[in-house]
């Protein structure tokens, strides 16, 4: 699997370099066609995943323990690791820009204030559905490896795959390539935001290739060190730092603004989100923002979460040993979602107040890469906040990459829970080379939007996983009842 993936990555890089513009146009057209043709399917799938997980958690199956040992990690570290792997830098990237966009361009009209609508729709795109995609894969993989004692490989997680020749290997290969593409997109976005923040701090024009290449190397190198140390000594410690630092920033911003208004917006938006969840999920009536908006935002998000779900799900399963199915589901579905909701409520409400205070809004928060740094300029200790945010961006990216290195190594090393360190080194080097190549190519041929193409390629690669998700849900239910019958 490692050799095949390496060949595909190297040949793919050469193909991208020689046929950049043609490939970009093909990806652009295909991703748009997928969103337009399968967007409604994505919406239904998201709702089904949420309802399915809730049903399993409330059923007798929720009591099943994932393994016979106590939990390997305490609850705080467990939550920190799953959140860092699943969201991470995204909440910093979109903390200001997305709520402000929704506030100025309300996607739906429900009679609520623009503030509530903006936060409600932001909750929808970052909430239960996103984590349900992760949770489905985490649940099925965790049940497979800790209850049924199968290998830590997606293709081998259900015995039905073994009867179809080459399908398990194909599923694993698709998972590996999609994971790498997702990481390249995430690192590209993250390093661009970090470089944008540094350029903003030092009043320099953004887009310095040398700085972006250097940041990419630092992130991949730190991720390699973390993955080399393992989950307990590496990934866990960095994830804890991420959560504690995020909480400090969150508390600081909370007390700098109108705290009561933030709490009011959080409570009201959460109430409407839960109340409107089904019509929001199916874009029904007043909750339909239109095909154009859905295509640019919701369909894109759903495809992105789906593309990340297999590798994130495998990692979450790996760190969930010793917990019950019910605890896994509620831990994945509820806690990270509520944390994101409060985060967006605090930053969004503060940004709304700032816009009113500006008198005349001059698109200060439109740029996704610099909006949070401009936001901090309006608060005390802005330089410290910006520096800490840059460090936090780096560490969030590191935890996404190191968990991916770990999962890819598990796939390559016969599904072992603790893959060999040579595999971790090889995958770290491959990821570094591929990321650097894409960054350089994007600078050489900026007119072809190479990085944007990598992000949109996730939409294409997520489609097989969308259909695959339906299949594994059905197969998992059949497996649960067969295992129950054997035990009784």
C-alpha positions in Angstrom: 0.0 0.0 0.0 2.9 2.4 0.8 4.7 1.7 -2.5 1.5 2.1 -4.5 0.6 5.4 -2.7 4.2 6.7 -3.2 4.1 6.0 -7.0 0.7 7.6 -7.3 1.8 10.7 -5.4 5.0 11.2 -7.4 3.3 10.5 -10.8 0.4 12.7 -9.7 2.7 15.6 -8.9 4.4 15.3 -12.3 1.1 15.2 -14.0 -0.1 18.3 -12.1 3.0 20.2 -13.0 2.8 19.4 -16.7 -1.0 19.8 -17.1 -1.8 22.3 -14.4 -4.4 24.4 -16.2 -6.2 21.5 -17.9 -6.4 19.6 -14.6 -7.6 22.7 -12.7 -10.5 23.2 -15.2 -11.4 19.6 -15.0 -11.5 19.6 -11.2 -13.4 22.8 -11.1 -16.1 21.5 -13.5 -16.3 18.1 -11.8 -16.5 19.4 -8.3 -19.3 21.9 -9.3 -21.2 19.1 -11.0 -20.9 16.9 -7.9 -22.2 19.6 -5.6 -25.1 20.4 -8.0 -26.0 16.8 -8.7 -25.5 15.2 -5.3 -26.0 18.2 -3.0 -29.4 17.0 -1.8 -28.0 13.5 -1.2 -25.3 15.0 1.0 -28.0 16.8 3.0 -30.0 13.7 3.5 -26.8 11.7 4.4 -25.8 14.2 7.0 -29.2 14.1 8.7 -29.3 10.3 8.6 -25.8 10.1 10.2 -26.9 12.3 13.1 -30.1 10.3 13.7 -28.4 7.0 13.3 -25.8 7.8 16.0 -28.4 9.1 18.4 -30.5 5.9 17.8 -27.5 3.6 18.5 -26.5 5.6 21.6 -30.0 5.3 23.1 -30.3 1.6 22.2 -29.0 -1.3 24.2 -26.0 -1.4 21.8 -24.8 1.9 23.5 -23.7 -0.1 26.5 -21.2 -2.1 24.6 -17.6 -1.4 25.8 -14.9 -0.9 23.3 -12.3 -3.3 24.7 -11.8 -4.8 28.1 -9.4 -2.3 29.6 -10.1 1.1 31.2 -9.9 4.1 29.0 -6.3 4.8 27.9 -6.7 8.6 28.1 -8.4 10.8 30.6 -11.5 12.6 29.3 -9.9 16.0 28.9 -7.0 14.6 26.9 -9.4 12.5 24.8 -11.6 15.4 24.0 -8.5 17.6 23.2 -7.1 15.0 20.8 -10.3 14.3 18.9 -11.1 18.1 18.6 -7.5 19.0 17.5 -7.6 16.2 14.9 -11.2 17.0 13.7 -11.3 20.8 13.5 -8.2 22.5 14.8 -7.1 25.5 12.7 -10.5 25.8 11.0 -12.1 27.5 14.0 -9.3 30.1 13.9 -9.5 30.5 10.1 -13.3 31.1 10.2 -13.8 32.5 13.7 -14.6 36.0 12.4 -15.0 35.8 8.7 -17.9 33.3 8.5 -20.2 34.7 11.2 -19.7 38.2 9.8 -20.5 37.0 6.3 -23.7 35.3 7.5 -24.5 38.5 9.5 -24.2 40.8 6.5 -25.7 38.2 4.0 -28.3 36.2 6.0 -28.7 32.9 4.2 -32.3 32.3 5.5 -35.2 34.4 6.8 -36.8 32.9 9.9 -37.9 36.1 11.6 -34.9 36.1 14.0 -32.3 38.8 14.2 -29.4 38.8 11.8 -27.1 38.0 14.7 -29.0 34.9 15.6 -29.4 33.7 12.0 -25.7 34.2 11.4 -24.7 32.1 14.4 -27.4 29.5 13.9 -26.3 28.8 10.3 -22.6 28.8 11.4 -23.5 26.3 14.1 -25.2 24.2 11.4 -22.1 24.1 9.2 -19.7 23.3 12.1 -22.0 21.3 14.4 -23.6 17.9 14.8 -23.6 16.9 11.1 -19.8 17.5 10.7 -19.1 15.5 13.8 -21.6 12.8 12.9 -19.6 12.1 9.7 -16.5 11.6 11.9 -18.5 9.7 14.5 -19.8 7.1 12.0 -16.3 6.1 11.0 -15.0 6.3 14.5 -17.8 4.0 15.8 -17.5 1.4 13.1 -13.7 1.2 13.3 -13.6 1.2 17.1 -16.2 -1.6 17.2 -14.2 -3.5 14.6 -10.8 -3.3 16.3 -11.8 -3.4 20.0 -14.8 -5.7 20.0 -14.3 -7.9 16.9 -10.5 -7.7 17.0 -10.1 -6.8 13.4 -7.2 -4.8 11.9 -7.0 -1.1 12.0 -7.9 -0.6 8.4 -11.0 0.8 6.9 -11.2 -1.7 4.1 -11.0 -4.6 6.6 -13.3 -3.1 9.2 -16.3 -5.2 8.1 -15.9 -8.8 7.0 -18.2 -8.2 3.9 -15.3 -6.4 2.2 -13.2 -9.5 2.3 -15.5 -11.3 -0.1 -15.0 -8.7 -2.8 -11.7 -9.0 -4.6 -9.4 -5.9 -4.3 -12.2 -3.8 -2.7 -10.5 -3.6 0.7 -7.2 -2.5 -0.8 -9.1 0.0 -3.0 -10.9 1.5 -0.1 -7.7 1.8 1.9 -5.9 3.4 -1.1 -8.7 5.9 -1.6 -8.6 6.7 2.1 -4.8 7.3 2.0 -5.0 9.5 -1.1 -8.0 11.5 0.2 -6.2 12.0 3.5 -3.1 13.3 1.9 -5.1 15.7 -0.4 -7.0 17.0 2.7 -3.8 17.6 4.6 -2.3 19.4 1.7 -5.3 21.7 1.5 -5.3 22.2 5.3 -1.6 22.9 5.4 -1.9 25.3 2.5 -4.8 27.2 4.1 -3.1 27.2 7.5 0.3 28.3 6.3 -1.3 31.0 4.2 -3.1 32.3 7.2 0.0 32.2 9.4 2.0 34.0 6.7 -0.8 36.5 6.3 -0.8 37.1 10.0 3.0 37.6 10.1 2.8 39.9 7.1 0.0 41.9 8.8 2.0 42.2 12.0 5.2 43.4 10.2 3.3 45.5 7.6 4.6 43.6 4.6 2.8 42.4 1.5 1.5 38.8 1.9 2.4 35.9 -0.2 6.1 35.4 0.6 6.9 31.9 -0.8 10.1 31.4 1.3 8.1 32.0 4.5 5.3 29.6 3.4 7.8 26.9 2.5 9.6 27.4 5.8 6.3 27.2 7.7 5.4 24.0 5.8 8.7 22.4 6.8 8.4 23.4 10.4 4.8 22.0 10.7 5.7 18.7 9.0 8.9 18.4 11.1 7.1 19.0 14.4 4.3 16.7 13.3 6.9 14.0 12.6 8.5 14.4 16.0 5.0 14.2 17.6 4.1 11.1 15.6 7.5 9.5 16.3 6.9 10.0 20.1 3.5 8.4 19.8 0.0 9.2 21.0 0.8 9.4 24.7 4.0 11.5 24.6 3.5 13.5 21.5 0.0 13.9 20.1 -1.7 14.1 23.5 0.6 16.8 24.9 0.3 19.1 21.9 -3.5 18.6 21.8 -3.7 19.6 25.5 -1.7 22.7 24.8 -4.1 23.5 21.9 -7.2 23.2 24.1 -5.8 25.1 27.1 -4.5 28.0 24.9 -7.8 28.1 23.0 -9.7 28.4 26.2 -7.5 31.2 27.4 -8.0 33.2 24.2 -11.8 32.5 24.4 -12.1 33.6 28.0 -10.1 36.8 27.3 -12.3 37.8 24.3 -15.4 36.8 26.3 -14.6 39.3 29.1 -13.5 42.1 26.7 -16.9 42.3 25.1 -20.5 42.3 26.1 -20.5 39.0 27.9 -24.3 38.9 28.6 -25.0 39.6 24.9 -22.7 36.7 23.9 -24.4 34.3 26.3 -27.8 35.5 25.0 -26.7 35.0 21.3 -25.3 31.6 22.2 -28.5 30.4 24.0 -30.9 31.8 21.4 -28.9 30.5 18.4 -28.4 27.1 20.0 -32.2 26.9 20.8 -33.1 27.8 17.2 -30.4 25.5 15.8 -31.8 22.5 17.7 -35.4 23.5 16.9 -34.7 24.0 13.2 -32.2 21.2 12.8 -34.4 19.0 10.5 -35.6 21.7 8.1 -32.1 23.2 8.1 -30.6 19.8 7.3 -33.0 19.3 4.3 -33.1 23.0 3.2 -36.9 23.1 3.6 -39.1 26.2 3.1 -37.7 29.3 4.8 -34.6 27.3 5.7 -33.5 26.9 2.0 -30.8 29.4 1.3 -30.8 28.6 -2.4 -28.8 26.4 -4.7 -26.0 29.0 -5.2 -25.4 29.5 -1.5 -25.7 25.7 -0.7 -23.2 25.0 -3.5 -20.7 27.5 -2.3 -21.0 26.8 1.4 -23.0 23.9 2.8 -22.4 21.3 0.0 -18.7 22.3 0.1 -18.5 21.8 3.9 -20.3 18.5 3.8 -18.0 17.2 1.1 -15.0 18.5 3.1 -16.1 16.8 6.4 -16.8 13.6 4.5 -13.4 13.6 2.9 -11.7 14.0 6.3 -14.0 11.5 8.1 -12.2 8.2 7.4 -8.8 9.2 8.7 -10.2 11.3 11.5 -12.6 8.5 12.4 -9.7 6.0 12.5 -7.7 8.3 14.8 -10.7 8.9 17.1 -11.3 5.1 17.3 -7.7 4.5 18.1 -7.8 6.9 21.2 -11.3 5.7 22.4 -10.3 2.2 23.7 -12.0 1.4 26.9 -15.0 3.7 26.5 -18.6 2.6 25.7 -20.3 3.1 22.4 -22.6 5.6 24.1 -19.7 7.6 25.5 -17.9 7.6 22.2 -21.0 8.9 20.3 -21.9 11.6 22.8 -18.3 12.6 23.3 -17.8 13.0 19.5 -21.2 14.4 18.6 -21.9 16.8 21.5 -18.9 18.1 23.3 -16.8 19.4 20.3 -20.0 20.9 18.8 -20.9 22.9 21.9 -17.3 24.1 22.2 -17.4 25.3 18.6 -20.8 27.0 19.1 -19.6 29.0 22.1 -16.4 29.9 20.3 -18.3 31.3 17.3 -20.8 33.0 19.6 -18.1 34.9 21.5 -16.1 35.9 18.4 -19.1 36.5 16.2 -20.9 38.6 18.7 -17.8 40.7 19.4 -17.3 41.2 15.7 -20.9 42.3 15.2 -20.4 44.9 17.9 -17.2 46.1 16.3 -18.9 46.5 12.9 -21.6 48.7 14.5 -18.9 50.7 16.2 -17.0 51.2 12.9 -19.9 53.3 11.7 -19.0 52.5 8.1 -17.9 48.9 7.5 -15.0 48.8 5.0 -14.8 45.0 4.6 -12.3 44.7 7.4 -13.3 41.1 8.1 -13.8 39.8 4.6 -10.4 38.2 4.2 -10.4 34.7 5.7 -6.7 34.8 6.3 -6.3 38.1 8.1 -9.8 38.7 9.7 -8.9 37.4 13.1 -5.7 39.4 13.3 -7.6 42.6 12.4 -10.2 41.6 15.0 -7.5 41.4 17.7 -6.2 44.9 16.8 -9.3 46.2 18.3 -8.6 44.5 21.7 -5.9 45.1 24.4 -2.6 43.2 24.1 -3.2 42.7 20.3 0.4 41.9 19.5 0.5 39.2 22.2 -2.8 37.8 21.0 -1.6 37.7 17.4 1.6 35.9 18.3 -0.2 33.4 20.4 -2.7 32.8 17.6 0.1 32.2 15.1 1.6 29.6 17.5 -1.8 28.1 18.0 -2.3 27.8 14.3 1.0 26.0 14.0 0.2 23.6 16.8 -3.3 22.9 15.5 -1.9 22.0 12.1 0.8 19.9 13.7 -1.9 17.8 15.6 -3.8 17.3 12.3 -0.7 16.2 10.5 0.8 14.0 13.2 -2.5 12.2 13.7 -2.7 11.7 9.9 0.9 10.4 9.9 0.0 8.0 12.6 -3.1 6.7 10.8 -1.3 6.4 7.5 1.4 4.4 9.2 -1.2 2.1 10.7 -2.6 1.4 7.2 0.9 0.7 5.9 2.0 -1.4 8.8 -0.7 -4.2 8.6 -3.2 -2.2 10.6 -1.1 -2.2 13.9 -2.4 0.1 16.6 1.3 1.1 17.2 2.8 1.3 13.7 6.5 1.0 13.3 8.5 4.2 13.5 10.1 3.7 10.0 6.6 4.0 8.5 6.0 7.2 10.5 9.3 8.6 9.1 8.5 7.7 5.5 5.0 9.2 5.6 6.3 12.4 7.2 8.8 12.8 4.4 6.3 12.0 1.7 3.8 14.5 3.1 6.5 17.2 3.4 7.7 16.7 -0.2 4.1 16.7 -1.6 3.1 19.8 0.4 6.2 21.7 -0.6 5.7 20.7 -4.3 2.1 21.9 -4.3 3.1 25.2 -2.6 5.8 25.8 -5.1 3.6 24.9 -8.0 0.9 27.3 -6.7 3.5 30.1 -6.7 4.9 29.2 -10.1 1.4 29.0 -11.7 -0.8 31.2 -9.5 -3.3 31.7 -12.4 -4.2 28.0 -12.1 -5.1 28.1 -8.4 -3.3 24.9 -7.6 -4.1 25.0 -3.9 -7.8 25.8 -4.6 -7.8 22.8 -7.0 -6.5 20.6 -4.2 -9.4 21.8 -1.9 -12.0 21.2 -4.6 -10.5 17.8 -5.4 -11.6 16.8 -1.9 -15.2 17.3 -3.1 -14.6 14.7 -5.9 -12.8 12.2 -3.6 -15.5 12.5 -0.9 -18.3 11.3 -3.3 -17.3 7.6 -3.1 -17.1 7.9 0.7 -20.6 9.4 0.7 -22.0 6.2 -1.0 -19.6 4.1 1.0 -21.0 5.6 4.3 -24.5 4.4 3.4 -23.1 0.9 2.8 -21.1 0.6 6.0 -24.0 1.9 8.1 -26.3 -0.9 6.7 -23.5 -3.5 7.1 -22.7 -2.3 10.6 -26.3 -2.7 11.7 -26.4 -6.2 10.3 -23.1 -7.0 12.0 -24.4 -5.7 15.4 -27.5 -7.9 15.3 -25.5 -11.0 14.2 -23.1 -10.5 17.0 -26.0 -10.0 19.5 -27.5 -13.2 18.3 -24.2 -15.1 18.8 -23.9 -13.7 22.3 -27.5 -14.7 23.3 
